[in-house]
Amino acid sequence: MGIIRYRRMLRAAIAAVKEGREEALPMKNGTDPAALTGPVSNDALATGEDLAAATAESDAARRAACPWDAHV
């Protein structure tokens, strides 16, 4: 469900830019850009039942490998 919601938000943002309505974008309407977050961009396989821990570990490794500041 999160992926579907994110894709809808992305499509709405793309449409707003195409229509010249950049003020409709969250980062343009007074929202603090630092407060904007999206879904974790990562796929993880868990060997046990703790999928949340496996996702957190995989995301931390992915962020640590980024050449830019990717901390949350």
mmCIF file of the C-alpha atoms, coordinates in Angstrom:
data_MODEL
# 
_entry.id   MODEL 
# 
loop_
_atom_site.group_PDB 
_atom_site.id 
_atom_site.type_symbol 
_atom_site.label_atom_id 
_atom_site.label_alt_id 
_atom_site.label_comp_id 
_atom_site.label_asym_id 
_atom_site.label_entity_id 
_atom_site.label_seq_id 
_atom_site.pdbx_PDB_ins_code 
_atom_site.Cartn_x 
_atom_site.Cartn_y 
_atom_site.Cartn_z 
_atom_site.occupancy 
_atom_site.B_iso_or_equiv 
_atom_site.pdbx_formal_charge 
_atom_site.auth_seq_id 
_atom_site.auth_comp_id 
_atom_site.auth_asym_id 
_atom_site.auth_atom_id 
_atom_site.pdbx_PDB_model_num 
ATOM 1  C CA . MET A 1 1  ? 0.000  0.000   0.000   1.00 0.00 ? 1  MET A CA 1 
ATOM 2  C CA . GLY A 1 2  ? 2.884  2.394   0.717   1.00 0.00 ? 2  GLY A CA 1 
ATOM 3  C CA . ILE A 1 3  ? 4.304  1.942   -2.763  1.00 0.00 ? 3  ILE A CA 1 
ATOM 4  C CA . ILE A 1 4  ? 0.950  2.688   -4.370  1.00 0.00 ? 4  ILE A CA 1 
ATOM 5  C CA . ARG A 1 5  ? 0.490  5.820   -2.252  1.00 0.00 ? 5  ARG A CA 1 
ATOM 6  C CA . TYR A 1 6  ? 4.016  7.004   -3.052  1.00 0.00 ? 6  TYR A CA 1 
ATOM 7  C CA . ARG A 1 7  ? 3.486  6.464   -6.782  1.00 0.00 ? 7  ARG A CA 1 
ATOM 8  C CA . ARG A 1 8  ? 0.250  8.466   -6.646  1.00 0.00 ? 8  ARG A CA 1 
ATOM 9  C CA . MET A 1 9  ? 2.059  11.298  -4.840  1.00 0.00 ? 9  MET A CA 1 
ATOM 10 C CA . LEU A 1 10 ? 4.865  11.178  -7.405  1.00 0.00 ? 10 LEU A CA 1 
ATOM 11 C CA . ARG A 1 11 ? 2.437  11.262  -10.336 1.00 0.00 ? 11 ARG A CA 1 
ATOM 12 C CA . ALA A 1 12 ? 0.581  14.199  -8.769  1.00 0.00 ? 12 ALA A CA 1 
ATOM 13 C CA . ALA A 1 13 ? 3.860  16.082  -8.328  1.00 0.00 ? 13 ALA A CA 1 
ATOM 14 C CA . ILE A 1 14 ? 4.881  15.398  -11.924 1.00 0.00 ? 14 ILE A CA 1 
ATOM 15 C CA . ALA A 1 15 ? 1.487  16.598  -13.156 1.00 0.00 ? 15 ALA A CA 1 
ATOM 16 C CA . ALA A 1 16 ? 1.747  19.768  -11.029 1.00 0.00 ? 16 ALA A CA 1 
ATOM 17 C CA . VAL A 1 17 ? 5.139  20.611  -12.539 1.00 0.00 ? 17 VAL A CA 1 
ATOM 18 C CA . LYS A 1 18 ? 3.897  19.922  -16.076 1.00 0.00 ? 18 LYS A CA 1 
ATOM 19 C CA . GLU A 1 19 ? 0.950  22.245  -15.436 1.00 0.00 ? 19 GLU A CA 1 
ATOM 20 C CA . GLY A 1 20 ? 3.226  24.961  -14.039 1.00 0.00 ? 20 GLY A CA 1 
ATOM 21 C CA . ARG A 1 21 ? 1.896  24.585  -10.491 1.00 0.00 ? 21 ARG A CA 1 
ATOM 22 C CA . GLU A 1 22 ? 5.194  24.228  -8.646  1.00 0.00 ? 22 GLU A CA 1 
ATOM 23 C CA . GLU A 1 23 ? 3.596  25.823  -5.565  1.00 0.00 ? 23 GLU A CA 1 
ATOM 24 C CA . ALA A 1 24 ? 1.613  22.571  -5.210  1.00 0.00 ? 24 ALA A CA 1 
ATOM 25 C CA . LEU A 1 25 ? 4.804  20.670  -4.440  1.00 0.00 ? 25 LEU A CA 1 
ATOM 26 C CA . PRO A 1 26 ? 5.294  19.937  -0.719  1.00 0.00 ? 26 PRO A CA 1 
ATOM 27 C CA . MET A 1 27 ? 8.715  21.605  -0.642  1.00 0.00 ? 27 MET A CA 1 
ATOM 28 C CA . LYS A 1 28 ? 7.342  24.770  -2.269  1.00 0.00 ? 28 LYS A CA 1 
ATOM 29 C CA . ASN A 1 29 ? 4.270  25.463  -0.128  1.00 0.00 ? 29 ASN A CA 1 
ATOM 30 C CA . GLY A 1 30 ? 5.928  26.345  3.180   1.00 0.00 ? 30 GLY A CA 1 
ATOM 31 C CA . THR A 1 31 ? 6.667  22.794  4.293   1.00 0.00 ? 31 THR A CA 1 
ATOM 32 C CA . ASP A 1 32 ? 10.144 22.338  5.736   1.00 0.00 ? 32 ASP A CA 1 
ATOM 33 C CA . PRO A 1 33 ? 11.949 20.095  3.200   1.00 0.00 ? 33 PRO A CA 1 
ATOM 34 C CA . ALA A 1 34 ? 13.733 18.335  6.082   1.00 0.00 ? 34 ALA A CA 1 
ATOM 35 C CA . ALA A 1 35 ? 10.322 17.118  7.282   1.00 0.00 ? 35 ALA A CA 1 
ATOM 36 C CA . LEU A 1 36 ? 9.608  15.355  3.980   1.00 0.00 ? 36 LEU A CA 1 
ATOM 37 C CA . THR A 1 37 ? 10.313 11.644  4.009   1.00 0.00 ? 37 THR A CA 1 
ATOM 38 C CA . GLY A 1 38 ? 9.373  8.807   1.749   1.00 0.00 ? 38 GLY A CA 1 
ATOM 39 C CA . PRO A 1 39 ? 9.375  5.061   2.022   1.00 0.00 ? 39 PRO A CA 1 
ATOM 40 C CA . VAL A 1 40 ? 12.619 3.236   2.706   1.00 0.00 ? 40 VAL A CA 1 
ATOM 41 C CA . SER A 1 41 ? 14.146 2.595   -0.694  1.00 0.00 ? 41 SER A CA 1 
ATOM 42 C CA . ASN A 1 42 ? 15.493 -0.859  -0.081  1.00 0.00 ? 42 ASN A CA 1 
ATOM 43 C CA . ASP A 1 43 ? 14.671 -4.508  -0.400  1.00 0.00 ? 43 ASP A CA 1 
ATOM 44 C CA . ALA A 1 44 ? 15.879 -6.850  2.296   1.00 0.00 ? 44 ALA A CA 1 
ATOM 45 C CA . LEU A 1 45 ? 15.725 -10.566 2.846   1.00 0.00 ? 45 LEU A CA 1 
ATOM 46 C CA . ALA A 1 46 ? 15.425 -11.774 6.419   1.00 0.00 ? 46 ALA A CA 1 
ATOM 47 C CA . THR A 1 47 ? 16.669 -15.150 7.492   1.00 0.00 ? 47 THR A CA 1 
ATOM 48 C CA . GLY A 1 48 ? 14.481 -15.069 10.593  1.00 0.00 ? 48 GLY A CA 1 
ATOM 49 C CA . GLU A 1 49 ? 11.171 -13.499 11.490  1.00 0.00 ? 49 GLU A CA 1 
ATOM 50 C CA . ASP A 1 50 ? 12.521 -10.012 12.267  1.00 0.00 ? 50 ASP A CA 1 
ATOM 51 C CA . LEU A 1 51 ? 11.934 -8.284  8.944   1.00 0.00 ? 51 LEU A CA 1 
ATOM 52 C CA . ALA A 1 52 ? 12.080 -4.831  10.566  1.00 0.00 ? 52 ALA A CA 1 
ATOM 53 C CA . ALA A 1 53 ? 15.621 -5.462  11.840  1.00 0.00 ? 53 ALA A CA 1 
ATOM 54 C CA . ALA A 1 54 ? 16.732 -6.872  8.489   1.00 0.00 ? 54 ALA A CA 1 
ATOM 55 C CA . THR A 1 55 ? 15.306 -3.818  6.715   1.00 0.00 ? 55 THR A CA 1 
ATOM 56 C CA . ALA A 1 56 ? 16.980 -1.421  9.170   1.00 0.00 ? 56 ALA A CA 1 
ATOM 57 C CA . GLU A 1 57 ? 20.355 -3.167  8.794   1.00 0.00 ? 57 GLU A CA 1 
ATOM 58 C CA . SER A 1 58 ? 20.114 -3.206  5.003   1.00 0.00 ? 58 SER A CA 1 
ATOM 59 C CA . ASP A 1 59 ? 19.073 0.454   4.874   1.00 0.00 ? 59 ASP A CA 1 
ATOM 60 C CA . ALA A 1 60 ? 21.933 1.475   7.184   1.00 0.00 ? 60 ALA A CA 1 
ATOM 61 C CA . ALA A 1 61 ? 24.424 -0.368  4.957   1.00 0.00 ? 61 ALA A CA 1 
ATOM 62 C CA . ARG A 1 62 ? 22.972 1.243   1.830   1.00 0.00 ? 62 ARG A CA 1 
ATOM 63 C CA . ARG A 1 63 ? 23.163 4.712   3.363   1.00 0.00 ? 63 ARG A CA 1 
ATOM 64 C CA . ALA A 1 64 ? 26.714 4.162   4.627   1.00 0.00 ? 64 ALA A CA 1 
ATOM 65 C CA . ALA A 1 65 ? 27.802 3.298   1.068   1.00 0.00 ? 65 ALA A CA 1 
ATOM 66 C CA . CYS A 1 66 ? 26.403 6.539   -0.398  1.00 0.00 ? 66 CYS A CA 1 
ATOM 67 C CA . PRO A 1 67 ? 28.978 9.103   -1.536  1.00 0.00 ? 67 PRO A CA 1 
ATOM 68 C CA . TRP A 1 68 ? 26.742 11.894  -0.094  1.00 0.00 ? 68 TRP A CA 1 
ATOM 69 C CA . ASP A 1 69 ? 25.366 12.526  3.389   1.00 0.00 ? 69 ASP A CA 1 
ATOM 70 C CA . ALA A 1 70 ? 22.469 10.066  3.489   1.00 0.00 ? 70 ALA A CA 1 
ATOM 71 C CA . HIS A 1 71 ? 21.836 9.977   7.224   1.00 0.00 ? 71 HIS A CA 1 
ATOM 72 C CA . VAL A 1 72 ? 18.287 10.224  8.504   1.00 0.00 ? 72 VAL A CA 1 
# 
